[in-house]
């Protein structure tokens, strides 16, 4: 691939971060030798034809559809992480949003509200380590989340 980095297009300079995001997306979906291919292209994740054209055309289409990153802390994210890369399924997301949109997450539902374990832990100020340690001892998720930390034996009580 040609590294076009910073260059002029439509009167403005195209920044390297957007190009690098596009290039990494293409690599992880098309290059079998790329370390992340097994998690993307190897699992059938594809890129829309418009974005897959060779540089600079594919990149310019990508930039036209996605716009510039809101901040350098944002990266490309698929709304449906089992879907393909396309304008209707992609957004610029911060790390927290991306962390909550991965197939590795475990979701728990409490009183009809579903969140990731990490989201529940942040909301109630409990570490993920505490949850996992308690669950290893046989606690169910809600007990592990809602039992106060300062309760004697709360972290080590075997509930089996």
C-alpha positions as CSV (number, residue, x, y, z in Angstrom):
1,X,0.0,0.0,0.0
2,X,1.1,3.5,-0.7
3,X,1.6,5.6,2.5
4,X,-0.1,8.8,1.5
5,X,0.0,10.2,5.1
6,X,-0.7,13.9,5.0
7,X,-1.7,15.4,1.7
8,X,-4.2,17.9,0.2
9,X,-7.7,17.0,-0.8
10,X,-10.6,19.4,-1.4
11,X,-8.6,22.3,0.1
12,X,-7.8,20.6,3.4
13,X,-4.9,18.5,4.7
14,X,-5.9,14.9,5.3
15,X,-4.4,13.8,8.6
16,X,-2.4,10.6,8.9
17,X,-4.6,9.2,11.8
18,X,-7.6,8.7,9.6
19,X,-5.4,7.1,6.9
20,X,-3.8,4.8,9.5
21,X,-7.2,3.7,10.7
22,X,-8.3,2.9,7.1
23,X,-5.1,1.1,6.4
24,X,-5.3,-1.0,9.6
25,X,-8.9,-1.9,8.8
26,X,-7.9,-3.0,5.3
27,X,-5.0,-5.1,6.6
28,X,-6.9,-6.9,9.3
29,X,-9.6,-7.9,6.9
30,X,-7.6,-8.7,3.8
31,X,-4.0,-9.6,4.7
32,X,-3.7,-13.2,5.9
33,X,-0.2,-12.4,7.2
34,X,-1.3,-9.5,9.4
35,X,-1.4,-10.5,13.1
36,X,-5.1,-9.5,13.5
37,X,-6.4,-11.1,10.4
38,X,-7.6,-14.2,12.3
39,X,-10.0,-12.0,14.3
40,X,-11.4,-10.1,11.3
41,X,-10.9,-11.4,7.8
42,X,-10.4,-14.9,9.1
43,X,-13.8,-14.7,10.8
44,X,-15.5,-13.4,7.6
45,X,-15.5,-9.7,8.4
46,X,-15.5,-7.8,5.1
47,X,-15.1,-4.1,4.0
48,X,-17.6,-2.5,1.7
49,X,-16.4,-2.2,-2.0
50,X,-16.4,1.6,-1.8
51,X,-13.8,1.6,1.0
52,X,-11.8,-1.3,-0.4
53,X,-10.7,0.4,-3.6
54,X,-6.9,0.9,-3.8
55,X,-5.4,4.1,-2.2
56,X,-6.0,6.9,-2.5
57,X,-9.5,6.3,-3.8
58,X,-10.7,3.8,-1.1
59,X,-9.3,6.0,1.6
60,X,-10.9,9.2,0.2
61,X,-14.3,7.3,0.1
62,X,-13.7,6.2,3.7
63,X,-12.9,9.8,4.8
64,X,-15.9,11.2,2.9
65,X,-18.2,8.7,4.6
66,X,-16.7,8.7,8.1
67,X,-15.3,12.2,8.4
68,X,-12.4,13.1,10.6
69,X,-11.8,11.5,14.0
70,X,-13.4,13.7,16.7
71,X,-10.2,13.3,18.7
72,X,-7.0,11.2,18.5
73,X,-8.5,9.0,21.2
74,X,-11.2,7.8,18.8
75,X,-10.9,4.8,16.5
76,X,-13.0,3.0,13.9
77,X,-15.7,0.8,15.5
78,X,-18.4,-1.5,14.1
79,X,-21.8,-0.8,15.7
80,X,-22.7,-4.5,15.2
81,X,-19.3,-6.2,15.9
82,X,-20.4,-9.3,14.0
83,X,-21.1,-7.1,10.9
84,X,-18.9,-5.7,8.2
85,X,-17.1,-2.4,7.8
86,X,-19.4,-0.1,6.0
87,X,-20.8,3.5,6.4
88,X,-24.0,2.2,8.0
89,X,-22.2,0.0,10.5
90,X,-19.2,2.1,11.5
91,X,-18.5,5.0,13.8
92,X,-15.6,6.8,15.5
93,X,-15.7,5.6,19.1
94,X,-13.6,6.2,22.2
95,X,-11.9,3.2,24.0
96,X,-14.7,2.9,26.6
97,X,-17.3,2.5,24.0
98,X,-15.2,0.0,22.1
99,X,-14.5,-2.0,25.2
100,X,-18.3,-2.4,25.8
101,X,-18.8,-3.5,22.1
102,X,-16.6,-6.6,21.9
103,X,-17.6,-10.3,21.6
104,X,-15.4,-11.0,24.7
105,X,-17.8,-9.2,27.0
106,X,-20.1,-10.9,29.4
107,X,-23.5,-9.3,29.9
108,X,-25.6,-9.5,33.0
109,X,-29.2,-8.4,33.4
110,X,-30.5,-6.9,36.7
111,X,-34.1,-5.9,37.0
112,X,-34.5,-5.9,33.2
113,X,-31.4,-3.8,32.5
114,X,-28.5,-5.4,30.6
115,X,-25.0,-4.2,30.9
116,X,-21.5,-5.6,30.6
117,X,-19.9,-6.7,33.9
118,X,-17.4,-3.8,33.6
119,X,-20.3,-1.3,33.3
120,X,-22.0,-2.8,36.4
121,X,-18.7,-2.6,38.3
122,X,-18.1,1.0,37.4
123,X,-21.7,1.9,38.3
124,X,-21.4,0.3,41.8
125,X,-17.7,1.0,42.5
126,X,-16.7,-2.7,42.7
127,X,-13.6,-4.0,41.0
128,X,-13.9,-6.7,38.3
129,X,-11.4,-8.7,40.3
130,X,-13.7,-8.7,43.3
131,X,-16.6,-10.0,41.1
132,X,-14.5,-12.8,39.5
133,X,-13.0,-13.8,42.9
134,X,-16.4,-14.1,44.5
135,X,-17.9,-15.9,41.5
136,X,-15.0,-18.4,41.7
137,X,-16.1,-19.1,45.2
138,X,-19.6,-19.9,43.9
139,X,-21.4,-16.5,44.4
140,X,-24.0,-15.5,41.8
141,X,-23.4,-12.2,40.0
142,X,-25.9,-10.1,41.9
143,X,-24.6,-11.2,45.3
144,X,-21.0,-10.6,44.2
145,X,-21.9,-7.1,43.0
146,X,-24.1,-5.9,45.9
147,X,-22.4,-7.5,48.9
148,X,-20.5,-4.6,50.7
149,X,-16.7,-5.0,50.6
150,X,-16.3,-4.2,54.3
151,X,-18.6,-7.0,55.4
152,X,-16.5,-9.6,57.3
153,X,-15.5,-12.4,55.0
154,X,-17.2,-10.8,52.1
155,X,-14.4,-11.6,49.7
156,X,-13.5,-15.1,50.9
157,X,-16.8,-16.6,52.1
158,X,-17.4,-19.9,50.3
159,X,-21.1,-19.9,49.3
160,X,-21.0,-23.5,47.9
